[in-house]
Amino acid sequence: MSNQNISRDPEIMSGAVCFNGTRVPVQNLFDYLEGSSSFEEFLQDFPSVSRETAIAVIEEAKGRLFADAVAF
């Protein structure tokens, strides 16, 4: 993941991967999307995370998933 979008600091949120410049764990975004909450609800509940940053993190995760996929 790009360092401009995420960070990990043992002094912040016990070292959880967070959106850069926030105390919002990236895991929260995936928990929202896996549960019954929408992307819009995530953005409303965590206003310190910009739409652009959240989308960039999702796109990077998607890119890594496809890059690591094994062809059969």
CHARMM internal coordinates of N, CA and C (Angstrom, degrees):
IC EDIT
DIST 1 N 1 CA 1.4539
DIST 1 CA 1 C 1.5176
ANGL 1 N 1 CA 1 C 108.29
DIST 1 C 2 N 1.2821
ANGL 1 CA 1 C 2 N 115.33
DIHE 1 N 1 CA 1 C 2 N 148.09
DIST 2 N 2 CA 1.4485
ANGL 1 C 2 N 2 CA 121.85
DIHE 1 CA 1 C 2 N 2 CA 179.38
DIST 2 CA 2 C 1.5216
ANGL 2 N 2 CA 2 C 110.69
DIHE 1 C 2 N 2 CA 2 C -69.00
DIST 2 C 3 N 1.3309
ANGL 2 CA 2 C 3 N 116.53
DIHE 2 N 2 CA 2 C 3 N 134.95
DIST 3 N 3 CA 1.4587
ANGL 2 C 3 N 3 CA 120.25
DIHE 2 CA 2 C 3 N 3 CA 178.93
DIST 3 CA 3 C 1.5222
ANGL 3 N 3 CA 3 C 111.83
DIHE 2 C 3 N 3 CA 3 C -66.14
DIST 3 C 4 N 1.3067
ANGL 3 CA 3 C 4 N 118.58
DIHE 3 N 3 CA 3 C 4 N -17.02
DIST 4 N 4 CA 1.4608
ANGL 3 C 4 N 4 CA 119.40
DIHE 3 CA 3 C 4 N 4 CA 178.70
DIST 4 CA 4 C 1.5282
ANGL 4 N 4 CA 4 C 111.62
DIHE 3 C 4 N 4 CA 4 C -76.06
DIST 4 C 5 N 1.3148
ANGL 4 CA 4 C 5 N 118.10
DIHE 4 N 4 CA 4 C 5 N -15.66
DIST 5 N 5 CA 1.4663
ANGL 4 C 5 N 5 CA 121.46
DIHE 4 CA 4 C 5 N 5 CA -178.20
DIST 5 CA 5 C 1.5208
ANGL 5 N 5 CA 5 C 114.15
DIHE 4 C 5 N 5 CA 5 C -107.11
DIST 5 C 6 N 1.3265
ANGL 5 CA 5 C 6 N 117.17
DIHE 5 N 5 CA 5 C 6 N -28.13
DIST 6 N 6 CA 1.4622
ANGL 5 C 6 N 6 CA 119.86
DIHE 5 CA 5 C 6 N 6 CA -177.48
DIST 6 CA 6 C 1.5200
ANGL 6 N 6 CA 6 C 110.00
DIHE 5 C 6 N 6 CA 6 C -136.39
DIST 6 C 7 N 1.3222
ANGL 6 CA 6 C 7 N 114.80
DIHE 6 N 6 CA 6 C 7 N 161.17
DIST 7 N 7 CA 1.4580
ANGL 6 C 7 N 7 CA 120.20
DIHE 6 CA 6 C 7 N 7 CA 174.81
DIST 7 CA 7 C 1.5220
ANGL 7 N 7 CA 7 C 108.95
DIHE 6 C 7 N 7 CA 7 C -151.12
DIST 7 C 8 N 1.3182
ANGL 7 CA 7 C 8 N 114.62
DIHE 7 N 7 CA 7 C 8 N 160.88
DIST 8 N 8 CA 1.4705
ANGL 7 C 8 N 8 CA 120.88
DIHE 7 CA 7 C 8 N 8 CA 176.82
DIST 8 CA 8 C 1.5283
ANGL 8 N 8 CA 8 C 106.75
DIHE 7 C 8 N 8 CA 8 C -138.75
DIST 8 C 9 N 1.3219
ANGL 8 CA 8 C 9 N 114.72
DIHE 8 N 8 CA 8 C 9 N 123.06
DIST 9 N 9 CA 1.4629
ANGL 8 C 9 N 9 CA 121.29
DIHE 8 CA 8 C 9 N 9 CA -179.19
DIST 9 CA 9 C 1.5183
ANGL 9 N 9 CA 9 C 107.28
DIHE 8 C 9 N 9 CA 9 C -136.57
DIST 9 C 10 N 1.3203
ANGL 9 CA 9 C 10 N 118.07
DIHE 9 N 9 CA 9 C 10 N 124.18
DIST 10 N 10 CA 1.4622
ANGL 9 C 10 N 10 CA 119.75
DIHE 9 CA 9 C 10 N 10 CA -178.26
DIST 10 CA 10 C 1.5339
ANGL 10 N 10 CA 10 C 112.89
DIHE 9 C 10 N 10 CA 10 C -60.27
DIST 10 C 11 N 1.3154
ANGL 10 CA 10 C 11 N 117.15
DIHE 10 N 10 CA 10 C 11 N -18.84
DIST 11 N 11 CA 1.4649
ANGL 10 C 11 N 11 CA 121.52
DIHE 10 CA 10 C 11 N 11 CA -179.98
DIST 11 CA 11 C 1.5310
ANGL 11 N 11 CA 11 C 112.55
DIHE 10 C 11 N 11 CA 11 C -87.38
DIST 11 C 12 N 1.3183
ANGL 11 CA 11 C 12 N 117.12
DIHE 11 N 11 CA 11 C 12 N -9.86
DIST 12 N 12 CA 1.4716
ANGL 11 C 12 N 12 CA 121.60
DIHE 11 CA 11 C 12 N 12 CA -178.12
DIST 12 CA 12 C 1.5173
ANGL 12 N 12 CA 12 C 109.36
DIHE 11 C 12 N 12 CA 12 C -117.70
DIST 12 C 13 N 1.3223
ANGL 12 CA 12 C 13 N 116.57
DIHE 12 N 12 CA 12 C 13 N 122.75
DIST 13 N 13 CA 1.4638
ANGL 12 C 13 N 13 CA 123.39
DIHE 12 CA 12 C 13 N 13 CA 177.53
DIST 13 CA 13 C 1.5239
ANGL 13 N 13 CA 13 C 111.81
DIHE 12 C 13 N 13 CA 13 C 50.32
DIST 13 C 14 N 1.3223
ANGL 13 CA 13 C 14 N 115.82
DIHE 13 N 13 CA 13 C 14 N 40.60
DIST 14 N 14 CA 1.4774
ANGL 13 C 14 N 14 CA 123.05
DIHE 13 CA 13 C 14 N 14 CA 177.48
DIST 14 CA 14 C 1.5218
ANGL 14 N 14 CA 14 C 113.14
DIHE 13 C 14 N 14 CA 14 C 56.26
DIST 14 C 15 N 1.3233
ANGL 14 CA 14 C 15 N 116.99
DIHE 14 N 14 CA 14 C 15 N 28.94
DIST 15 N 15 CA 1.4526
ANGL 14 C 15 N 15 CA 120.88
DIHE 14 CA 14 C 15 N 15 CA 177.19
DIST 15 CA 15 C 1.5156
ANGL 15 N 15 CA 15 C 115.34
DIHE 14 C 15 N 15 CA 15 C 85.18
DIST 15 C 16 N 1.3324
ANGL 15 CA 15 C 16 N 117.31
DIHE 15 N 15 CA 15 C 16 N 9.62
DIST 16 N 16 CA 1.4687
ANGL 15 C 16 N 16 CA 119.96
DIHE 15 CA 15 C 16 N 16 CA 177.50
DIST 16 CA 16 C 1.5270
ANGL 16 N 16 CA 16 C 109.40
DIHE 15 C 16 N 16 CA 16 C -65.38
DIST 16 C 17 N 1.3087
ANGL 16 CA 16 C 17 N 117.09
DIHE 16 N 16 CA 16 C 17 N 148.24
DIST 17 N 17 CA 1.4593
ANGL 16 C 17 N 17 CA 121.29
DIHE 16 CA 16 C 17 N 17 CA 174.99
DIST 17 CA 17 C 1.5268
ANGL 17 N 17 CA 17 C 107.21
DIHE 16 C 17 N 17 CA 17 C -69.50
DIST 17 C 18 N 1.3408
ANGL 17 CA 17 C 18 N 115.40
DIHE 17 N 17 CA 17 C 18 N 121.24
DIST 18 N 18 CA 1.4681
ANGL 17 C 18 N 18 CA 121.12
DIHE 17 CA 17 C 18 N 18 CA -176.97
DIST 18 CA 18 C 1.5170
ANGL 18 N 18 CA 18 C 110.64
DIHE 17 C 18 N 18 CA 18 C -120.24
DIST 18 C 19 N 1.3037
ANGL 18 CA 18 C 19 N 115.27
DIHE 18 N 18 CA 18 C 19 N 158.78
DIST 19 N 19 CA 1.4546
ANGL 18 C 19 N 19 CA 119.59
DIHE 18 CA 18 C 19 N 19 CA 170.71
DIST 19 CA 19 C 1.5258
ANGL 19 N 19 CA 19 C 106.89
DIHE 18 C 19 N 19 CA 19 C -63.40
DIST 19 C 20 N 1.3079
ANGL 19 CA 19 C 20 N 116.39
DIHE 19 N 19 CA 19 C 20 N 133.38
DIST 20 N 20 CA 1.4536
ANGL 19 C 20 N 20 CA 121.63
DIHE 19 CA 19 C 20 N 20 CA -175.10
DIST 20 CA 20 C 1.5249
ANGL 20 N 20 CA 20 C 111.45
DIHE 19 C 20 N 20 CA 20 C -55.60
DIST 20 C 21 N 1.3316
ANGL 20 CA 20 C 21 N 115.47
DIHE 20 N 20 CA 20 C 21 N 133.59
DIST 21 N 21 CA 1.4549
ANGL 20 C 21 N 21 CA 121.17
DIHE 20 CA 20 C 21 N 21 CA 178.43
DIST 21 CA 21 C 1.5224
ANGL 21 N 21 CA 21 C 114.39
DIHE 20 C 21 N 21 CA 21 C 79.93
DIST 21 C 22 N 1.3373
ANGL 21 CA 21 C 22 N 116.96
DIHE 21 N 21 CA 21 C 22 N 7.98
DIST 22 N 22 CA 1.4683
ANGL 21 C 22 N 22 CA 121.23
DIHE 21 CA 21 C 22 N 22 CA -179.63
DIST 22 CA 22 C 1.5193
ANGL 22 N 22 CA 22 C 109.07
DIHE 21 C 22 N 22 CA 22 C -131.92
DIST 22 C 23 N 1.3146
ANGL 22 CA 22 C 23 N 114.87
DIHE 22 N 22 CA 22 C 23 N 176.27
DIST 23 N 23 CA 1.4630
ANGL 22 C 23 N 23 CA 121.70
DIHE 22 CA 22 C 23 N 23 CA 171.44
DIST 23 CA 23 C 1.5332
ANGL 23 N 23 CA 23 C 109.29
DIHE 22 C 23 N 23 CA 23 C -111.47
DIST 23 C 24 N 1.3190
ANGL 23 CA 23 C 24 N 116.55
DIHE 23 N 23 CA 23 C 24 N 25.39
DIST 24 N 24 CA 1.4572
ANGL 23 C 24 N 24 CA 122.21
DIHE 23 CA 23 C 24 N 24 CA -177.96
DIST 24 CA 24 C 1.5308
ANGL 24 N 24 CA 24 C 109.21
DIHE 23 C 24 N 24 CA 24 C -97.50
DIST 24 C 25 N 1.3296
ANGL 24 CA 24 C 25 N 117.75
DIHE 24 N 24 CA 24 C 25 N 112.80
DIST 25 N 25 CA 1.4620
ANGL 24 C 25 N 25 CA 120.07
DIHE 24 CA 24 C 25 N 25 CA 177.59
DIST 25 CA 25 C 1.5382
ANGL 25 N 25 CA 25 C 111.45
DIHE 24 C 25 N 25 CA 25 C -64.37
DIST 25 C 26 N 1.3161
ANGL 25 CA 25 C 26 N 115.17
DIHE 25 N 25 CA 25 C 26 N 139.13
DIST 26 N 26 CA 1.4644
ANGL 25 C 26 N 26 CA 120.70
DIHE 25 CA 25 C 26 N 26 CA 176.69
DIST 26 CA 26 C 1.5219
ANGL 26 N 26 CA 26 C 109.87
DIHE 25 C 26 N 26 CA 26 C -59.86
DIST 26 C 27 N 1.3200
ANGL 26 CA 26 C 27 N 117.16
DIHE 26 N 26 CA 26 C 27 N -32.08
DIST 27 N 27 CA 1.4677
ANGL 26 C 27 N 27 CA 121.67
DIHE 26 CA 26 C 27 N 27 CA 178.68
DIST 27 CA 27 C 1.5222
ANGL 27 N 27 CA 27 C 111.15
DIHE 26 C 27 N 27 CA 27 C -55.07
DIST 27 C 28 N 1.3324
ANGL 27 CA 27 C 28 N 117.50
DIHE 27 N 27 CA 27 C 28 N -33.21
DIST 28 N 28 CA 1.4725
ANGL 27 C 28 N 28 CA 120.30
DIHE 27 CA 27 C 28 N 28 CA 179.03
DIST 28 CA 28 C 1.5261
ANGL 28 N 28 CA 28 C 111.44
DIHE 27 C 28 N 28 CA 28 C -57.93
DIST 28 C 29 N 1.3271
ANGL 28 CA 28 C 29 N 116.56
DIHE 28 N 28 CA 28 C 29 N -40.99
DIST 29 N 29 CA 1.4677
ANGL 28 C 29 N 29 CA 119.79
DIHE 28 CA 28 C 29 N 29 CA 179.34
DIST 29 CA 29 C 1.5259
ANGL 29 N 29 CA 29 C 110.00
DIHE 28 C 29 N 29 CA 29 C -61.31
DIST 29 C 30 N 1.3172
ANGL 29 CA 29 C 30 N 117.22
DIHE 29 N 29 CA 29 C 30 N -47.72
DIST 30 N 30 CA 1.4599
ANGL 29 C 30 N 30 CA 119.86
DIHE 29 CA 29 C 30 N 30 CA -178.62
DIST 30 CA 30 C 1.5306
ANGL 30 N 30 CA 30 C 111.67
DIHE 29 C 30 N 30 CA 30 C -67.71
DIST 30 C 31 N 1.3303
ANGL 30 CA 30 C 31 N 116.82
DIHE 30 N 30 CA 30 C 31 N -34.28
DIST 31 N 31 CA 1.4612
ANGL 30 C 31 N 31 CA 119.79
DIHE 30 CA 30 C 31 N 31 CA 175.43
DIST 31 CA 31 C 1.5243
ANGL 31 N 31 CA 31 C 110.87
DIHE 30 C 31 N 31 CA 31 C -62.97
DIST 31 C 32 N 1.3191
ANGL 31 CA 31 C 32 N 117.38
DIHE 31 N 31 CA 31 C 32 N -42.35
DIST 32 N 32 CA 1.4662
ANGL 31 C 32 N 32 CA 121.09
DIHE 31 CA 31 C 32 N 32 CA 177.67
DIST 32 CA 32 C 1.5211
ANGL 32 N 32 CA 32 C 110.41
DIHE 31 C 32 N 32 CA 32 C -60.62
DIST 32 C 33 N 1.3274
ANGL 32 CA 32 C 33 N 115.98
DIHE 32 N 32 CA 32 C 33 N -46.82
DIST 33 N 33 CA 1.4629
ANGL 32 C 33 N 33 CA 119.87
DIHE 32 CA 32 C 33 N 33 CA -176.30
DIST 33 CA 33 C 1.5290
ANGL 33 N 33 CA 33 C 111.82
DIHE 32 C 33 N 33 CA 33 C -69.15
DIST 33 C 34 N 1.3135
ANGL 33 CA 33 C 34 N 117.77
DIHE 33 N 33 CA 33 C 34 N -32.37
DIST 34 N 34 CA 1.4637
ANGL 33 C 34 N 34 CA 121.41
DIHE 33 CA 33 C 34 N 34 CA 177.81
DIST 34 CA 34 C 1.5216
ANGL 34 N 34 CA 34 C 111.63
DIHE 33 C 34 N 34 CA 34 C -74.98
DIST 34 C 35 N 1.3052
ANGL 34 CA 34 C 35 N 116.24
DIHE 34 N 34 CA 34 C 35 N -29.26
DIST 35 N 35 CA 1.4641
ANGL 34 C 35 N 35 CA 120.96
DIHE 34 CA 34 C 35 N 35 CA -178.66
DIST 35 CA 35 C 1.5079
ANGL 35 N 35 CA 35 C 111.43
DIHE 34 C 35 N 35 CA 35 C -87.67
DIST 35 C 36 N 1.2898
ANGL 35 CA 35 C 36 N 115.79
DIHE 35 N 35 CA 35 C 36 N -151.47
DIST 36 N 36 CA 1.4621
ANGL 35 C 36 N 36 CA 120.80
DIHE 35 CA 35 C 36 N 36 CA -176.48
DIST 36 CA 36 C 1.5226
ANGL 36 N 36 CA 36 C 112.71
DIHE 35 C 36 N 36 CA 36 C -95.89
DIST 36 C 37 N 1.3339
ANGL 36 CA 36 C 37 N 117.78
DIHE 36 N 36 CA 36 C 37 N 6.88
DIST 37 N 37 CA 1.4660
ANGL 36 C 37 N 37 CA 121.16
DIHE 36 CA 36 C 37 N 37 CA -179.61
DIST 37 CA 37 C 1.5222
ANGL 37 N 37 CA 37 C 110.52
DIHE 36 C 37 N 37 CA 37 C -92.99
DIST 37 C 38 N 1.3073
ANGL 37 CA 37 C 38 N 115.47
DIHE 37 N 37 CA 37 C 38 N 155.22
DIST 38 N 38 CA 1.4605
ANGL 37 C 38 N 38 CA 120.72
DIHE 37 CA 37 C 38 N 38 CA -178.88
DIST 38 CA 38 C 1.5306
ANGL 38 N 38 CA 38 C 110.73
DIHE 37 C 38 N 38 CA 38 C -98.85
DIST 38 C 39 N 1.3096
ANGL 38 CA 38 C 39 N 115.00
DIHE 38 N 38 CA 38 C 39 N 168.54
DIST 39 N 39 CA 1.4620
ANGL 38 C 39 N 39 CA 122.03
DIHE 38 CA 38 C 39 N 39 CA 174.91
DIST 39 CA 39 C 1.5280
ANGL 39 N 39 CA 39 C 109.43
DIHE 38 C 39 N 39 CA 39 C -58.97
DIST 39 C 40 N 1.3181
ANGL 39 CA 39 C 40 N 116.59
DIHE 39 N 39 CA 39 C 40 N -42.36
DIST 40 N 40 CA 1.4657
ANGL 39 C 40 N 40 CA 121.31
DIHE 39 CA 39 C 40 N 40 CA 179.08
DIST 40 CA 40 C 1.5233
ANGL 40 N 40 CA 40 C 111.49
DIHE 39 C 40 N 40 CA 40 C -61.73
DIST 40 C 41 N 1.3238
ANGL 40 CA 40 C 41 N 116.76
DIHE 40 N 40 CA 40 C 41 N -39.39
DIST 41 N 41 CA 1.4678
ANGL 40 C 41 N 41 CA 120.11
DIHE 40 CA 40 C 41 N 41 CA 177.78
DIST 41 CA 41 C 1.5270
ANGL 41 N 41 CA 41 C 110.94
DIHE 40 C 41 N 41 CA 41 C -64.87
DIST 41 C 42 N 1.3204
ANGL 41 CA 41 C 42 N 116.03
DIHE 41 N 41 CA 41 C 42 N -39.37
DIST 42 N 42 CA 1.4622
ANGL 41 C 42 N 42 CA 119.27
DIHE 41 CA 41 C 42 N 42 CA 176.35
DIST 42 CA 42 C 1.5246
ANGL 42 N 42 CA 42 C 109.96
DIHE 41 C 42 N 42 CA 42 C -58.77
DIST 42 C 43 N 1.3172
ANGL 42 CA 42 C 43 N 116.84
DIHE 42 N 42 CA 42 C 43 N -49.20
DIST 43 N 43 CA 1.4645
ANGL 42 C 43 N 43 CA 120.90
DIHE 42 CA 42 C 43 N 43 CA -178.90
DIST 43 CA 43 C 1.5235
ANGL 43 N 43 CA 43 C 111.62
DIHE 42 C 43 N 43 CA 43 C -61.31
DIST 43 C 44 N 1.3216
ANGL 43 CA 43 C 44 N 117.16
DIHE 43 N 43 CA 43 C 44 N -38.05
DIST 44 N 44 CA 1.4636
ANGL 43 C 44 N 44 CA 120.51
DIHE 43 CA 43 C 44 N 44 CA 177.99
DIST 44 CA 44 C 1.5215
ANGL 44 N 44 CA 44 C 111.13
DIHE 43 C 44 N 44 CA 44 C -67.93
DIST 44 C 45 N 1.3136
ANGL 44 CA 44 C 45 N 117.29
DIHE 44 N 44 CA 44 C 45 N -40.41
DIST 45 N 45 CA 1.4582
ANGL 44 C 45 N 45 CA 121.39
DIHE 44 CA 44 C 45 N 45 CA -176.87
DIST 45 CA 45 C 1.5303
ANGL 45 N 45 CA 45 C 112.96
DIHE 44 C 45 N 45 CA 45 C -76.62
DIST 45 C 46 N 1.3265
ANGL 45 CA 45 C 46 N 116.98
DIHE 45 N 45 CA 45 C 46 N -22.41
DIST 46 N 46 CA 1.4625
ANGL 45 C 46 N 46 CA 121.82
DIHE 45 CA 45 C 46 N 46 CA -179.35
DIST 46 CA 46 C 1.5324
ANGL 46 N 46 CA 46 C 109.62
DIHE 45 C 46 N 46 CA 46 C -129.23
DIST 46 C 47 N 1.3339
ANGL 46 CA 46 C 47 N 116.69
DIHE 46 N 46 CA 46 C 47 N 71.85
DIST 47 N 47 CA 1.4753
ANGL 46 C 47 N 47 CA 120.62
DIHE 46 CA 46 C 47 N 47 CA -174.75
DIST 47 CA 47 C 1.5297
ANGL 47 N 47 CA 47 C 114.22
DIHE 46 C 47 N 47 CA 47 C -65.00
DIST 47 C 48 N 1.3323
ANGL 47 CA 47 C 48 N 117.99
DIHE 47 N 47 CA 47 C 48 N -13.72
DIST 48 N 48 CA 1.4668
ANGL 47 C 48 N 48 CA 119.04
DIHE 47 CA 47 C 48 N 48 CA 177.69
DIST 48 CA 48 C 1.5298
ANGL 48 N 48 CA 48 C 112.15
DIHE 47 C 48 N 48 CA 48 C -76.28
DIST 48 C 49 N 1.3300
ANGL 48 CA 48 C 49 N 117.05
DIHE 48 N 48 CA 48 C 49 N -10.52
DIST 49 N 49 CA 1.4718
ANGL 48 C 49 N 49 CA 121.67
DIHE 48 CA 48 C 49 N 49 CA 176.75
DIST 49 CA 49 C 1.5262
ANGL 49 N 49 CA 49 C 107.85
DIHE 48 C 49 N 49 CA 49 C -100.21
DIST 49 C 50 N 1.3182
ANGL 49 CA 49 C 50 N 116.58
DIHE 49 N 49 CA 49 C 50 N 120.19
DIST 50 N 50 CA 1.4636
ANGL 49 C 50 N 50 CA 119.67
DIHE 49 CA 49 C 50 N 50 CA 179.71
DIST 50 CA 50 C 1.5288
ANGL 50 N 50 CA 50 C 110.53
DIHE 49 C 50 N 50 CA 50 C -76.60
DIST 50 C 51 N 1.3085
ANGL 50 CA 50 C 51 N 115.38
DIHE 50 N 50 CA 50 C 51 N 154.73
DIST 51 N 51 CA 1.4724
ANGL 50 C 51 N 51 CA 121.74
DIHE 50 CA 50 C 51 N 51 CA 176.44
DIST 51 CA 51 C 1.5267
ANGL 51 N 51 CA 51 C 109.52
DIHE 50 C 51 N 51 CA 51 C -56.07
DIST 51 C 52 N 1.3127
ANGL 51 CA 51 C 52 N 116.42
DIHE 51 N 51 CA 51 C 52 N -44.29
DIST 52 N 52 CA 1.4626
ANGL 51 C 52 N 52 CA 121.41
DIHE 51 CA 51 C 52 N 52 CA -176.88
DIST 52 CA 52 C 1.5298
ANGL 52 N 52 CA 52 C 111.19
DIHE 51 C 52 N 52 CA 52 C -62.04
DIST 52 C 53 N 1.3257
ANGL 52 CA 52 C 53 N 116.59
DIHE 52 N 52 CA 52 C 53 N -42.34
DIST 53 N 53 CA 1.4636
ANGL 52 C 53 N 53 CA 120.15
DIHE 52 CA 52 C 53 N 53 CA 179.60
DIST 53 CA 53 C 1.5214
ANGL 53 N 53 CA 53 C 110.95
DIHE 52 C 53 N 53 CA 53 C -66.92
DIST 53 C 54 N 1.3255
ANGL 53 CA 53 C 54 N 117.59
DIHE 53 N 53 CA 53 C 54 N -44.47
DIST 54 N 54 CA 1.4679
ANGL 53 C 54 N 54 CA 120.55
DIHE 53 CA 53 C 54 N 54 CA 179.61
DIST 54 CA 54 C 1.5287
ANGL 54 N 54 CA 54 C 110.60
DIHE 53 C 54 N 54 CA 54 C -61.49
DIST 54 C 55 N 1.3108
ANGL 54 CA 54 C 55 N 117.15
DIHE 54 N 54 CA 54 C 55 N -42.99
DIST 55 N 55 CA 1.4670
ANGL 54 C 55 N 55 CA 120.64
DIHE 54 CA 54 C 55 N 55 CA 178.76
DIST 55 CA 55 C 1.5234
ANGL 55 N 55 CA 55 C 110.46
DIHE 54 C 55 N 55 CA 55 C -65.02
DIST 55 C 56 N 1.3279
ANGL 55 CA 55 C 56 N 117.63
DIHE 55 N 55 CA 55 C 56 N -40.73
DIST 56 N 56 CA 1.4651
ANGL 55 C 56 N 56 CA 120.98
DIHE 55 CA 55 C 56 N 56 CA 179.71
DIST 56 CA 56 C 1.5229
ANGL 56 N 56 CA 56 C 110.82
DIHE 55 C 56 N 56 CA 56 C -61.66
DIST 56 C 57 N 1.3281
ANGL 56 CA 56 C 57 N 117.83
DIHE 56 N 56 CA 56 C 57 N -39.53
DIST 57 N 57 CA 1.4639
ANGL 56 C 57 N 57 CA 121.36
DIHE 56 CA 56 C 57 N 57 CA 179.04
DIST 57 CA 57 C 1.5286
ANGL 57 N 57 CA 57 C 110.29
DIHE 56 C 57 N 57 CA 57 C -66.95
DIST 57 C 58 N 1.3235
ANGL 57 CA 57 C 58 N 117.14
DIHE 57 N 57 CA 57 C 58 N -42.80
DIST 58 N 58 CA 1.4719
ANGL 57 C 58 N 58 CA 120.47
DIHE 57 CA 57 C 58 N 58 CA 177.39
DIST 58 CA 58 C 1.5249
ANGL 58 N 58 CA 58 C 110.34
DIHE 57 C 58 N 58 CA 58 C -62.76
DIST 58 C 59 N 1.3141
ANGL 58 CA 58 C 59 N 117.61
DIHE 58 N 58 CA 58 C 59 N -44.35
DIST 59 N 59 CA 1.4679
ANGL 58 C 59 N 59 CA 121.39
DIHE 58 CA 58 C 59 N 59 CA -179.81
DIST 59 CA 59 C 1.5217
ANGL 59 N 59 CA 59 C 111.41
DIHE 58 C 59 N 59 CA 59 C -63.15
DIST 59 C 60 N 1.3279
ANGL 59 CA 59 C 60 N 117.43
DIHE 59 N 59 CA 59 C 60 N -40.55
DIST 60 N 60 CA 1.4577
ANGL 59 C 60 N 60 CA 120.14
DIHE 59 CA 59 C 60 N 60 CA 178.31
DIST 60 CA 60 C 1.5291
ANGL 60 N 60 CA 60 C 110.70
DIHE 59 C 60 N 60 CA 60 C -65.90
DIST 60 C 61 N 1.3267
ANGL 60 CA 60 C 61 N 117.02
DIHE 60 N 60 CA 60 C 61 N -42.27
DIST 61 N 61 CA 1.4676
ANGL 60 C 61 N 61 CA 120.37
DIHE 60 CA 60 C 61 N 61 CA 177.85
DIST 61 CA 61 C 1.5282
ANGL 61 N 61 CA 61 C 109.93
DIHE 60 C 61 N 61 CA 61 C -62.04
DIST 61 C 62 N 1.3177
ANGL 61 CA 61 C 62 N 117.01
DIHE 61 N 61 CA 61 C 62 N -42.50
DIST 62 N 62 CA 1.4665
ANGL 61 C 62 N 62 CA 121.28
DIHE 61 CA 61 C 62 N 62 CA 178.68
DIST 62 CA 62 C 1.5318
ANGL 62 N 62 CA 62 C 110.42
DIHE 61 C 62 N 62 CA 62 C -62.56
DIST 62 C 63 N 1.3188
ANGL 62 CA 62 C 63 N 116.12
DIHE 62 N 62 CA 62 C 63 N -43.97
DIST 63 N 63 CA 1.4584
ANGL 62 C 63 N 63 CA 119.91
DIHE 62 CA 62 C 63 N 63 CA 179.16
DIST 63 CA 63 C 1.5142
ANGL 63 N 63 CA 63 C 112.73
DIHE 62 C 63 N 63 CA 63 C -61.05
DIST 63 C 64 N 1.3351
ANGL 63 CA 63 C 64 N 116.46
DIHE 63 N 63 CA 63 C 64 N -40.82
DIST 64 N 64 CA 1.4582
ANGL 63 C 64 N 64 CA 120.33
DIHE 63 CA 63 C 64 N 64 CA 178.12
DIST 64 CA 64 C 1.5181
ANGL 64 N 64 CA 64 C 111.80
DIHE 63 C 64 N 64 CA 64 C -67.37
DIST 64 C 65 N 1.3207
ANGL 64 CA 64 C 65 N 116.53
DIHE 64 N 64 CA 64 C 65 N -38.61
DIST 65 N 65 CA 1.4650
ANGL 64 C 65 N 65 CA 120.88
DIHE 64 CA 64 C 65 N 65 CA 178.59
DIST 65 CA 65 C 1.5267
ANGL 65 N 65 CA 65 C 110.24
DIHE 64 C 65 N 65 CA 65 C -59.75
DIST 65 C 66 N 1.3404
ANGL 65 CA 65 C 66 N 117.00
DIHE 65 N 65 CA 65 C 66 N -48.39
DIST 66 N 66 CA 1.4595
ANGL 65 C 66 N 66 CA 120.61
DIHE 65 CA 65 C 66 N 66 CA -178.59
DIST 66 CA 66 C 1.5244
ANGL 66 N 66 CA 66 C 111.95
DIHE 65 C 66 N 66 CA 66 C -71.00
DIST 66 C 67 N 1.3276
ANGL 66 CA 66 C 67 N 117.34
DIHE 66 N 66 CA 66 C 67 N -34.43
DIST 67 N 67 CA 1.4585
ANGL 66 C 67 N 67 CA 120.49
DIHE 66 CA 66 C 67 N 67 CA 179.71
DIST 67 CA 67 C 1.5214
ANGL 67 N 67 CA 67 C 111.25
DIHE 66 C 67 N 67 CA 67 C -67.27
DIST 67 C 68 N 1.3242
ANGL 67 CA 67 C 68 N 116.29
DIHE 67 N 67 CA 67 C 68 N -33.42
DIST 68 N 68 CA 1.4656
ANGL 67 C 68 N 68 CA 120.30
DIHE 67 CA 67 C 68 N 68 CA -178.20
DIST 68 CA 68 C 1.5236
ANGL 68 N 68 CA 68 C 113.99
DIHE 67 C 68 N 68 CA 68 C -90.54
DIST 68 C 69 N 1.3341
ANGL 68 CA 68 C 69 N 116.95
DIHE 68 N 68 CA 68 C 69 N -2.90
DIST 69 N 69 CA 1.4607
ANGL 68 C 69 N 69 CA 120.28
DIHE 68 CA 68 C 69 N 69 CA -178.30
DIST 69 CA 69 C 1.5325
ANGL 69 N 69 CA 69 C 109.88
DIHE 68 C 69 N 69 CA 69 C -68.27
DIST 69 C 70 N 1.2962
ANGL 69 CA 69 C 70 N 115.52
DIHE 69 N 69 CA 69 C 70 N 136.83
DIST 70 N 70 CA 1.4642
ANGL 69 C 70 N 70 CA 121.61
DIHE 69 CA 69 C 70 N 70 CA 179.75
DIST 70 CA 70 C 1.5259
ANGL 70 N 70 CA 70 C 108.62
DIHE 69 C 70 N 70 CA 70 C -89.78
DIST 70 C 71 N 1.3200
ANGL 70 CA 70 C 71 N 115.32
DIHE 70 N 70 CA 70 C 71 N 132.36
DIST 71 N 71 CA 1.4629
ANGL 70 C 71 N 71 CA 120.56
DIHE 70 CA 70 C 71 N 71 CA 177.02
DIST 71 CA 71 C 1.5256
ANGL 71 N 71 CA 71 C 108.93
DIHE 70 C 71 N 71 CA 71 C -84.96
DIST 71 C 72 N 1.3144
ANGL 71 CA 71 C 72 N 115.97
DIHE 71 N 71 CA 71 C 72 N 139.31
DIST 72 N 72 CA 1.4617
ANGL 71 C 72 N 72 CA 120.75
DIHE 71 CA 71 C 72 N 72 CA 179.00
DIST 72 CA 72 C 1.5010
ANGL 72 N 72 CA 72 C 110.38
DIHE 71 C 72 N 72 CA 72 C -109.88
END
COOR INIT
IC SEED 1 N 1 CA 1 C
IC BUILD
